[in-house]
Amino acid sequence: MKSLKIVLILVFAAFGFYAQAQKNLVENGGFEDDTYGWNAAVAKITPWDLKSGKVSCAIIATDASNWMGIDQQVSIPKKAAKLEVSAWLKTINVVKGKDEWNGAVFSVEFLDKADKKVGEGTDVATLTGDHTWEQAVKEVLVPAGAVKLKLLLAMGYATGTFLIDDVAVKVITADAVTKN
Protein backbone atom coordinates (compact mmCIF):
# COMPACT_ATOMS: atom_id res chain seq x y z
CA MET A 1 0.00 0.00 0.00
CA LYS A 2 2.83 2.38 0.87
CA SER A 3 4.48 1.63 -2.50
CA LEU A 4 1.24 2.43 -4.33
CA LYS A 5 1.02 5.82 -2.58
CA ILE A 6 4.59 6.64 -3.55
CA VAL A 7 3.94 5.67 -7.18
CA LEU A 8 0.77 7.76 -7.30
CA ILE A 9 2.58 10.76 -5.83
CA LEU A 10 5.34 10.43 -8.45
CA VAL A 11 2.78 10.12 -11.27
CA PHE A 12 0.87 13.22 -10.12
CA ALA A 13 4.12 15.14 -9.67
CA ALA A 14 5.16 14.21 -13.22
CA PHE A 15 1.80 15.40 -14.60
CA GLY A 16 2.14 18.64 -12.63
CA PHE A 17 5.61 19.24 -14.07
CA TYR A 18 4.34 18.47 -17.58
CA ALA A 19 1.47 20.94 -17.15
CA GLN A 20 3.95 23.65 -16.06
CA ALA A 21 6.25 23.10 -19.06
CA GLN A 22 5.35 25.49 -21.84
CA LYS A 23 5.84 25.01 -25.53
CA ASN A 24 8.36 27.24 -27.29
CA LEU A 25 6.41 29.24 -29.90
CA VAL A 26 9.57 30.15 -31.88
CA GLU A 27 10.26 28.08 -34.97
CA ASN A 28 13.88 26.85 -35.14
CA GLY A 29 14.98 28.92 -32.14
CA GLY A 30 18.26 27.01 -31.91
CA PHE A 31 19.10 27.46 -35.62
CA GLU A 32 19.59 23.70 -35.99
CA ASP A 33 17.72 23.90 -39.34
CA ASP A 34 19.92 26.70 -40.69
CA THR A 35 17.83 29.91 -40.84
CA TYR A 36 14.51 28.17 -41.55
CA GLY A 37 11.64 30.23 -40.09
CA TRP A 38 13.72 33.41 -39.86
CA ASN A 39 14.11 36.45 -42.13
CA ALA A 40 17.85 36.16 -41.96
CA ALA A 41 19.64 37.27 -45.12
CA VAL A 42 22.54 38.69 -43.09
CA ALA A 43 22.89 35.74 -40.71
CA LYS A 44 25.71 33.24 -40.71
CA ILE A 45 25.23 29.82 -39.11
CA THR A 46 28.31 28.72 -37.19
CA PRO A 47 29.33 25.46 -35.51
CA TRP A 48 32.33 27.16 -33.85
CA ASP A 49 30.72 29.11 -31.03
CA LEU A 50 27.36 28.02 -29.62
CA LYS A 51 25.34 27.66 -26.43
CA SER A 52 23.70 24.29 -27.19
CA GLY A 53 22.99 21.93 -30.05
CA LYS A 54 25.32 21.91 -33.05
CA VAL A 55 25.20 25.54 -34.28
CA SER A 56 24.33 29.13 -33.43
CA CYS A 57 23.49 32.22 -35.47
CA ALA A 58 26.04 35.00 -35.99
CA ILE A 59 25.52 38.54 -37.21
CA ILE A 60 28.85 40.11 -38.14
CA ALA A 61 28.94 43.85 -38.85
CA THR A 62 31.92 45.82 -40.09
CA ASP A 63 30.06 49.06 -40.82
CA ALA A 64 28.20 50.98 -38.09
CA SER A 65 26.16 52.93 -40.65
CA ASN A 66 23.81 49.97 -41.20
CA TRP A 67 21.14 48.07 -39.29
CA MET A 68 21.78 44.35 -39.85
CA GLY A 69 19.43 41.86 -38.30
CA ILE A 70 17.16 38.86 -38.34
CA ASP A 71 13.52 38.59 -37.36
CA GLN A 72 10.68 36.14 -36.96
CA GLN A 73 6.95 36.66 -36.48
CA VAL A 74 5.37 34.38 -33.87
CA SER A 75 1.62 33.80 -33.59
CA ILE A 76 0.28 34.49 -30.11
CA PRO A 77 -2.21 31.97 -28.69
CA LYS A 78 -5.66 33.61 -28.35
CA LYS A 79 -5.83 33.65 -24.55
CA ALA A 80 -2.19 34.56 -23.87
CA ALA A 81 -1.92 37.61 -21.61
CA LYS A 82 1.79 37.48 -20.72
CA LEU A 83 4.77 35.96 -22.55
CA GLU A 84 8.34 35.17 -21.57
CA VAL A 85 10.82 36.10 -24.30
CA SER A 86 14.38 34.80 -24.07
CA ALA A 87 17.56 34.08 -25.99
CA TRP A 88 21.15 33.15 -25.23
CA LEU A 89 23.43 35.93 -26.49
CA LYS A 90 27.15 36.49 -26.83
CA THR A 91 29.03 39.50 -28.18
CA ILE A 92 32.58 39.90 -29.43
CA ASN A 93 34.04 43.40 -29.75
CA VAL A 94 30.69 45.14 -30.29
CA VAL A 95 31.22 48.87 -30.66
CA LYS A 96 28.09 51.03 -30.79
CA GLY A 97 27.51 53.79 -33.26
CA LYS A 98 26.70 57.40 -32.37
CA ASP A 99 23.43 56.81 -30.46
CA GLU A 100 23.03 55.42 -26.94
CA TRP A 101 20.65 52.65 -28.12
CA ASN A 102 23.11 51.30 -30.74
CA GLY A 103 24.68 47.87 -30.20
CA ALA A 104 23.73 44.20 -30.35
CA VAL A 105 19.97 44.54 -29.91
CA PHE A 106 17.27 42.02 -28.92
CA SER A 107 13.77 43.52 -28.99
CA VAL A 108 10.14 42.60 -29.60
CA GLU A 109 7.19 44.30 -31.27
CA PHE A 110 3.52 43.33 -31.23
CA LEU A 111 1.48 43.26 -34.44
CA ASP A 112 -2.25 43.23 -35.19
CA LYS A 113 -4.11 41.24 -37.87
CA ALA A 114 -3.01 43.75 -40.54
CA ASP A 115 0.67 43.45 -39.44
CA LYS A 116 0.55 46.99 -38.01
CA LYS A 117 2.54 47.68 -34.85
CA VAL A 118 0.52 47.62 -31.61
CA GLY A 119 1.88 49.63 -28.68
CA GLU A 120 5.54 50.31 -28.08
CA GLY A 121 8.36 47.91 -28.86
CA THR A 122 10.13 46.32 -25.90
CA ASP A 123 13.90 46.17 -25.54
CA VAL A 124 14.95 42.80 -24.09
CA ALA A 125 18.70 43.47 -24.22
CA THR A 126 21.24 45.84 -25.77
CA LEU A 127 24.85 44.72 -25.49
CA THR A 128 28.18 46.31 -26.33
CA GLY A 129 31.73 45.15 -25.77
CA ASP A 130 32.52 41.51 -25.02
CA HIS A 131 30.04 39.24 -23.23
CA THR A 132 30.24 35.49 -22.68
CA TRP A 133 27.06 33.50 -23.31
CA GLU A 134 24.29 34.91 -21.12
CA GLN A 135 20.54 34.49 -21.23
CA ALA A 136 18.44 37.60 -21.83
CA VAL A 137 14.91 37.09 -20.45
CA LYS A 138 11.95 39.45 -20.22
CA GLU A 139 8.27 39.04 -19.41
CA VAL A 140 6.01 41.08 -21.70
CA LEU A 141 2.29 41.81 -21.49
CA VAL A 142 0.32 41.14 -24.66
CA PRO A 143 -1.48 44.38 -25.63
CA ALA A 144 -5.11 44.31 -26.76
CA GLY A 145 -5.37 43.74 -30.50
CA ALA A 146 -2.02 41.93 -30.81
CA VAL A 147 -2.07 38.60 -32.66
CA LYS A 148 1.66 38.28 -33.41
CA LEU A 149 4.97 39.03 -31.78
CA LYS A 150 7.94 40.06 -33.93
CA LEU A 151 11.35 39.06 -32.58
CA LEU A 152 14.19 41.32 -33.71
CA LEU A 153 17.88 40.49 -33.19
CA ALA A 154 20.29 42.89 -34.82
CA MET A 155 23.52 44.76 -34.92
CA GLY A 156 21.88 48.16 -34.62
CA TYR A 157 24.31 50.69 -36.09
CA ALA A 158 27.25 48.94 -34.45
CA THR A 159 30.26 46.83 -35.42
CA GLY A 160 31.39 43.47 -34.09
CA THR A 161 29.95 39.97 -33.76
CA PHE A 162 26.58 39.09 -32.23
CA LEU A 163 25.97 35.38 -31.54
CA ILE A 164 22.45 34.08 -30.86
CA ASP A 165 21.14 30.68 -29.73
CA ASP A 166 18.07 29.08 -28.14
CA VAL A 167 15.56 31.86 -28.84
CA ALA A 168 12.25 31.18 -27.08
CA VAL A 169 8.80 32.65 -26.53
CA LYS A 170 6.57 30.93 -23.98
CA VAL A 171 3.11 31.71 -22.61
CA ILE A 172 3.28 32.59 -18.90
CA THR A 173 -0.39 33.32 -18.30
CA ALA A 174 -3.35 32.41 -20.44
CA ASP A 175 -5.94 34.80 -19.09
CA ALA A 176 -8.62 36.00 -21.44
CA VAL A 177 -7.63 39.24 -23.12
CA THR A 178 -9.55 41.31 -25.63
CA LYS A 179 -8.08 41.03 -29.10
CA ASN A 180 -9.73 42.92 -31.91
C-alpha positions as CSV (number, residue, x, y, z in Angstrom):
1,M,0.0,0.0,0.0
2,K,2.8,2.4,0.9
3,S,4.5,1.6,-2.5
4,L,1.2,2.4,-4.3
5,K,1.0,5.8,-2.6
6,I,4.6,6.6,-3.6
7,V,3.9,5.7,-7.2
8,L,0.8,7.8,-7.3
9,I,2.6,10.8,-5.8
10,L,5.3,10.4,-8.4
11,V,2.8,10.1,-11.3
12,F,0.9,13.2,-10.1
13,A,4.1,15.1,-9.7
14,A,5.2,14.2,-13.2
15,F,1.8,15.4,-14.6
16,G,2.1,18.6,-12.6
17,F,5.6,19.2,-14.1
18,Y,4.3,18.5,-17.6
19,A,1.5,20.9,-17.2
20,Q,3.9,23.6,-16.1
21,A,6.2,23.1,-19.1
22,Q,5.3,25.5,-21.8
23,K,5.8,25.0,-25.5
24,N,8.4,27.2,-27.3
25,L,6.4,29.2,-29.9
26,V,9.6,30.1,-31.9
27,E,10.3,28.1,-35.0
28,N,13.9,26.9,-35.1
29,G,15.0,28.9,-32.1
30,G,18.3,27.0,-31.9
31,F,19.1,27.5,-35.6
32,E,19.6,23.7,-36.0
33,D,17.7,23.9,-39.3
34,D,19.9,26.7,-40.7
35,T,17.8,29.9,-40.8
36,Y,14.5,28.2,-41.6
37,G,11.6,30.2,-40.1
38,W,13.7,33.4,-39.9
39,N,14.1,36.4,-42.1
40,A,17.9,36.2,-42.0
41,A,19.6,37.3,-45.1
42,V,22.5,38.7,-43.1
43,A,22.9,35.7,-40.7
44,K,25.7,33.2,-40.7
45,I,25.2,29.8,-39.1
46,T,28.3,28.7,-37.2
47,P,29.3,25.5,-35.5
48,W,32.3,27.2,-33.8
49,D,30.7,29.1,-31.0
50,L,27.4,28.0,-29.6
51,K,25.3,27.7,-26.4
52,S,23.7,24.3,-27.2
53,G,23.0,21.9,-30.1
54,K,25.3,21.9,-33.1
55,V,25.2,25.5,-34.3
56,S,24.3,29.1,-33.4
57,C,23.5,32.2,-35.5
58,A,26.0,35.0,-36.0
59,I,25.5,38.5,-37.2
60,I,28.9,40.1,-38.1
61,A,28.9,43.8,-38.8
62,T,31.9,45.8,-40.1
63,D,30.1,49.1,-40.8
64,A,28.2,51.0,-38.1
65,S,26.2,52.9,-40.6
66,N,23.8,50.0,-41.2
67,W,21.1,48.1,-39.3
68,M,21.8,44.4,-39.9
69,G,19.4,41.9,-38.3
70,I,17.2,38.9,-38.3
71,D,13.5,38.6,-37.4
72,Q,10.7,36.1,-37.0
73,Q,6.9,36.7,-36.5
74,V,5.4,34.4,-33.9
75,S,1.6,33.8,-33.6
76,I,0.3,34.5,-30.1
77,P,-2.2,32.0,-28.7
78,K,-5.7,33.6,-28.3
79,K,-5.8,33.6,-24.5
80,A,-2.2,34.6,-23.9
81,A,-1.9,37.6,-21.6
82,K,1.8,37.5,-20.7
83,L,4.8,36.0,-22.5
84,E,8.3,35.2,-21.6
85,V,10.8,36.1,-24.3
86,S,14.4,34.8,-24.1
87,A,17.6,34.1,-26.0
88,W,21.2,33.1,-25.2
89,L,23.4,35.9,-26.5
90,K,27.2,36.5,-26.8
91,T,29.0,39.5,-28.2
92,I,32.6,39.9,-29.4
93,N,34.0,43.4,-29.7
94,V,30.7,45.1,-30.3
95,V,31.2,48.9,-30.7
96,K,28.1,51.0,-30.8
97,G,27.5,53.8,-33.3
98,K,26.7,57.4,-32.4
99,D,23.4,56.8,-30.5
100,E,23.0,55.4,-26.9
101,W,20.6,52.6,-28.1
102,N,23.1,51.3,-30.7
103,G,24.7,47.9,-30.2
104,A,23.7,44.2,-30.3
105,V,20.0,44.5,-29.9
106,F,17.3,42.0,-28.9
107,S,13.8,43.5,-29.0
108,V,10.1,42.6,-29.6
109,E,7.2,44.3,-31.3
110,F,3.5,43.3,-31.2
111,L,1.5,43.3,-34.4
112,D,-2.3,43.2,-35.2
113,K,-4.1,41.2,-37.9
114,A,-3.0,43.7,-40.5
115,D,0.7,43.5,-39.4
116,K,0.5,47.0,-38.0
117,K,2.5,47.7,-34.8
118,V,0.5,47.6,-31.6
119,G,1.9,49.6,-28.7
120,E,5.5,50.3,-28.1
121,G,8.4,47.9,-28.9
122,T,10.1,46.3,-25.9
123,D,13.9,46.2,-25.5
124,V,14.9,42.8,-24.1
125,A,18.7,43.5,-24.2
126,T,21.2,45.8,-25.8
127,L,24.9,44.7,-25.5
128,T,28.2,46.3,-26.3
129,G,31.7,45.1,-25.8
130,D,32.5,41.5,-25.0
131,H,30.0,39.2,-23.2
132,T,30.2,35.5,-22.7
133,W,27.1,33.5,-23.3
134,E,24.3,34.9,-21.1
135,Q,20.5,34.5,-21.2
136,A,18.4,37.6,-21.8
137,V,14.9,37.1,-20.5
138,K,12.0,39.4,-20.2
139,E,8.3,39.0,-19.4
140,V,6.0,41.1,-21.7
141,L,2.3,41.8,-21.5
142,V,0.3,41.1,-24.7
143,P,-1.5,44.4,-25.6
144,A,-5.1,44.3,-26.8
145,G,-5.4,43.7,-30.5
146,A,-2.0,41.9,-30.8
147,V,-2.1,38.6,-32.7
148,K,1.7,38.3,-33.4
149,L,5.0,39.0,-31.8
150,K,7.9,40.1,-33.9
151,L,11.4,39.1,-32.6
152,L,14.2,41.3,-33.7
153,L,17.9,40.5,-33.2
154,A,20.3,42.9,-34.8
155,M,23.5,44.8,-34.9
156,G,21.9,48.2,-34.6
157,Y,24.3,50.7,-36.1
158,A,27.2,48.9,-34.4
159,T,30.3,46.8,-35.4
160,G,31.4,43.5,-34.1
161,T,30.0,40.0,-33.8
162,F,26.6,39.1,-32.2
163,L,26.0,35.4,-31.5
164,I,22.4,34.1,-30.9
165,D,21.1,30.7,-29.7
166,D,18.1,29.1,-28.1
167,V,15.6,31.9,-28.8
168,A,12.3,31.2,-27.1
169,V,8.8,32.6,-26.5
170,K,6.6,30.9,-24.0
171,V,3.1,31.7,-22.6
172,I,3.3,32.6,-18.9
173,T,-0.4,33.3,-18.3
174,A,-3.3,32.4,-20.4
175,D,-5.9,34.8,-19.1
176,A,-8.6,36.0,-21.4
177,V,-7.6,39.2,-23.1
178,T,-9.5,41.3,-25.6
179,K,-8.1,41.0,-29.1
180,N,-9.7,42.9,-31.9
